[in-house]
Amino acid sequence: MLDTLFFVVLPYLSLLLFFLVGISRYRKRPFSVTSLSSQFLENRKHFWSTVPFHYGLIGVLTIHLAGLLIPDTILAWNASHARLLFLEVTGLALGILALVGLINSIKRRLQLPRMKVVTNTSDWVLLVLLLIQIVLGILVAINHSWGSSWFAASASPWLWSLFTLSPDTAYVATMPLLVKLHIINAWIIIGYFPFTRLIHVLVVPNPYLWRKTQVVLWHRDRKTVRIKD
């Protein structure tokens, strides 16, 4: 019954919230679909939080997506121990990179008074969920080796069974507890996603990942401007 609750009911409920709330928010409150960037409030710590977090997370998600869309290719790639080891080490390194960025982001919001003002309850809930998810992912990579292979062989068929409306929990029922917690928390994040500022990634491109550094021109003498942290 628990397997059905966490690996059938929860995924469908999360996807329902993801699409219904996301579409409704975009149609009724389009101006709320924004990242609400705080870069203009403080830039140095912002750089060392958002850059490693985004690159690390995007890299990890790309590996997961490849395991979902081209599992046979991933398994063929992993047939070579050297290639398998390369993929595993790369995934772990990207996860650690994302964790460093997220921790820096949390510290930035805790240490800077002006950041506390613009950080609401929804932001803190999201940060905690992401922190749990990344830590669980790293623990899975460390404690249960060759994740790219068993993801392609077990998690991918289970996910496709959900998408084809014929859910089969047999693929995930015997997975280790850490893996199950990682999966459950992922679905919680997906369900919570449309209620957060992260929703902006679905409607706008992300050129800030590769664009040149922005130049800010001051029209006043900075020495005469009182700056508070």
C-alpha positions in Angstrom: 0.0 0.0 0.0 2.8 2.4 0.8 4.5 1.7 -2.6 1.2 2.5 -4.3 0.8 5.7 -2.2 4.4 7.0 -2.8 5.1 5.7 -6.3 1.7 5.9 -8.0 -0.6 8.3 -6.1 2.1 10.9 -5.2 3.5 11.1 -8.8 0.1 11.6 -10.4 -0.9 14.2 -7.7 2.3 16.1 -8.2 2.0 16.1 -12.0 -1.6 17.3 -11.6 -0.6 20.2 -9.4 2.4 20.9 -11.7 0.3 21.4 -14.8 -3.0 22.8 -13.4 -1.5 25.3 -10.9 1.3 26.2 -13.3 -1.0 27.0 -16.2 -3.5 28.7 -13.9 -0.8 30.9 -12.4 0.6 31.8 -15.8 -2.8 32.8 -17.2 -4.1 34.6 -14.1 -1.0 36.1 -12.6 1.6 36.2 -15.4 3.7 38.9 -13.7 4.2 36.5 -10.8 6.1 34.1 -13.1 9.5 35.5 -12.4 12.7 34.5 -10.8 12.7 37.7 -8.6 16.4 38.0 -9.0 18.2 39.5 -6.0 21.5 40.1 -7.9 21.0 43.8 -7.8 20.9 43.7 -4.0 24.3 41.9 -3.7 26.4 40.4 -6.5 29.5 38.8 -5.2 27.9 36.1 -3.0 25.1 35.8 -5.5 27.6 34.7 -8.2 29.2 32.0 -5.9 25.7 30.7 -5.1 23.7 30.8 -8.3 26.5 29.8 -10.8 27.6 26.5 -9.2 24.0 25.7 -8.2 22.6 26.1 -11.7 25.5 24.4 -13.6 25.6 21.5 -11.1 21.8 21.0 -11.1 21.4 21.3 -14.8 24.2 18.7 -15.3 22.6 16.3 -12.9 19.2 16.7 -14.4 20.7 16.1 -17.9 22.1 12.8 -16.8 18.7 11.8 -15.2 16.9 12.9 -18.4 19.3 10.8 -20.6 18.6 7.8 -18.4 14.9 8.3 -18.9 14.9 9.0 -22.7 17.7 6.9 -23.9 18.2 4.1 -21.3 19.6 1.6 -23.8 22.2 4.1 -24.9 23.2 4.8 -21.3 23.5 1.0 -20.6 25.6 0.6 -23.7 27.9 3.4 -22.6 28.2 1.8 -19.2 29.3 -1.5 -20.7 32.8 -0.1 -20.5 33.9 0.2 -16.9 36.0 3.3 -17.7 33.0 5.1 -19.2 30.8 4.0 -16.4 33.2 5.3 -13.8 33.6 8.6 -15.7 29.8 9.1 -15.7 29.5 8.2 -12.0 32.3 10.5 -11.0 30.9 13.3 -13.2 27.4 13.0 -11.7 28.8 13.0 -8.2 30.9 16.1 -8.9 28.0 17.9 -10.4 25.9 17.0 -7.3 28.5 18.4 -5.0 28.8 21.5 -7.1 25.1 22.1 -6.8 25.2 21.5 -3.1 28.0 24.1 -2.7 26.0 26.6 -4.6 22.8 25.9 -2.6 24.6 26.2 0.7 26.1 29.5 -0.4 22.6 30.7 -1.4 21.2 29.8 2.0 24.1 31.5 3.9 23.6 34.6 1.7 20.0 34.8 2.6 20.7 34.2 6.3 23.6 36.6 6.6 22.5 39.6 4.6 19.6 41.6 6.2 18.4 42.9 2.9 18.2 39.3 1.6 16.1 38.3 4.6 13.5 40.9 3.7 13.0 39.5 0.2 13.0 35.9 1.2 9.5 34.6 2.0 8.3 31.3 3.6 7.9 29.7 0.2 11.5 30.4 -0.6 12.7 28.7 2.6 10.5 25.7 2.1 11.9 25.3 -1.5 15.5 25.7 -0.3 15.0 23.1 2.4 13.5 20.6 -0.1 16.3 21.2 -2.6 18.9 20.8 0.1 17.3 17.5 1.2 17.1 16.3 -2.4 20.7 17.1 -3.3 22.1 15.6 -0.1 20.0 12.4 -0.7 21.3 12.2 -4.3 24.9 12.5 -3.1 24.3 9.8 -0.4 22.7 7.5 -3.0 25.7 8.0 -5.3 28.1 7.2 -2.5 26.3 4.3 -0.9 24.7 2.7 -4.0 27.2 2.6 -6.8 26.5 2.6 -10.6 23.3 4.6 -10.2 23.3 5.5 -13.9 22.9 1.8 -14.8 20.2 0.9 -12.3 18.3 4.1 -13.0 18.2 3.2 -16.7 17.3 -0.4 -16.0 14.7 0.1 -13.2 13.7 3.7 -12.6 13.2 4.5 -16.3 10.8 1.7 -16.9 8.8 2.6 -13.8 8.6 6.3 -14.9 7.5 5.2 -18.4 4.8 3.0 -16.8 3.5 6.1 -15.1 3.4 8.1 -18.3 1.6 5.3 -20.2 -1.0 5.2 -17.3 -0.1 1.6 -16.4 2.0 2.1 -13.2 4.1 -0.8 -12.2 5.7 -0.3 -8.7 7.6 -3.6 -9.0 10.5 -1.7 -10.5 11.0 0.4 -7.4 9.6 -1.7 -4.6 12.9 -3.4 -3.9 15.1 -0.3 -4.1 17.1 0.9 -1.1 15.5 3.3 1.4 17.8 6.2 0.3 16.7 5.8 -3.3 13.1 5.7 -2.3 13.4 8.9 -0.2 15.2 10.6 -3.1 12.4 9.7 -5.5 9.6 10.7 -3.0 11.2 14.1 -2.3 11.6 14.7 -6.0 7.9 14.3 -6.5 7.2 16.6 -3.6 9.4 19.2 -5.3 7.6 18.8 -8.6 4.2 19.2 -6.9 5.4 22.3 -5.0 7.2 23.7 -8.1 4.3 25.8 -9.5 3.9 27.6 -6.2 7.5 28.9 -6.2 9.6 31.3 -8.1 11.2 28.3 -9.9 8.3 28.3 -12.3 10.0 31.0 -14.4 12.3 28.4 -15.9 9.3 27.0 -17.9 8.5 30.2 -19.7 11.7 32.1 -20.2 15.1 31.2 -21.6 18.2 31.1 -19.4 20.8 33.2 -21.3 22.3 34.3 -18.0 24.1 31.0 -17.8 26.3 32.0 -20.7 25.9 35.7 -21.2 28.7 38.2 -20.6 28.9 39.9 -17.2 26.5 42.8 -17.0 27.9 46.3 -16.7 26.3 48.6 -14.2 26.7 52.4 -14.8 26.4 54.7 -11.8 24.9 58.2 -12.4 26.0 59.3 -8.9 29.2 59.4 -7.0 29.3 56.0 -5.2 31.4 57.6 -2.4 28.4 59.7 -1.5 25.9 56.9 -1.6 25.3 55.3 1.8 25.4 51.5 1.4 24.0 49.2 4.0 24.4 45.4 4.1 
